[in-house]
Amino acid sequence: MKKKGILMVVSGFSGAGKGTVMKELLKRYPDSYALSVSATTRSPRTGETDGVEYFFVTTEEFEQMIAKDRLVEYAKYVDNYYGTPRTYVEEQLEAGKDVILEIEIQGALKIKEKFPEALLLFISPPSAEELRKRLVNRGTETLDVIEARLKRAREESFGIENYDYFVVNDKLSDCVEEVHAIVSCEHRRVSRNIYLVNNIREELSGFSKGE
Ligand code: 5GP
């Protein structure tokens, strides 16, 4: 039996740098991970390409995807829909890749409900002040949107206890290696290795038969 990959949920306040951390993780370990590309109704930011950062769709298209059960989960976040297309996630998990869903907290909770074996990571900047600075320096949002995102961050902070791990993104490289170490440990969980346990058990039984 081939080992299935781990469904990983990675959340963090908008501006926590989780996108950069995930990109670097994929760059360092391209054979281990696959990044799910979400669908969204928000407009592309400068530099974003359809099919790379997101599949940019209309509200009607998004609602069609919901109706046809093409999304593993979806949520509304600051006035826009965001959702995870089902097919890619299922294919990559079957292929043994650890699939990263970079999603917000409502989606994370839905995933945990549907897939209790999913691994939930929360990535945080070292402080709230640092978060505000990163959002302002990114320069991609208006001050109103930054305000809304900080307000949302406060609300989200009350949901962190639902996650399995809290990782601080201070130095990018350290954060990437920490995430990779957590996932490597998860692969060694007995509950994720039952087929190996059964194999060795059967082999051992074979020995005693021959006694
Ligand atoms: P942004 O507009 O900054 O790209 O994303 C806003 C928030 O939506 C982020 O917290 C991001 O992780 C989340 N998000 C992106 N894709 C999805 C998705 O497919 N489902 C859910 N629930 N959240 C998503």
Residues whose N, C-alpha, C, O or C-beta is under 5 A from the ligand:
A	BS01	5GP	G12 S14 S38 A39 E73 Y74 A75 Y77 Y82 G83 T84 E102 I103 E104 G107
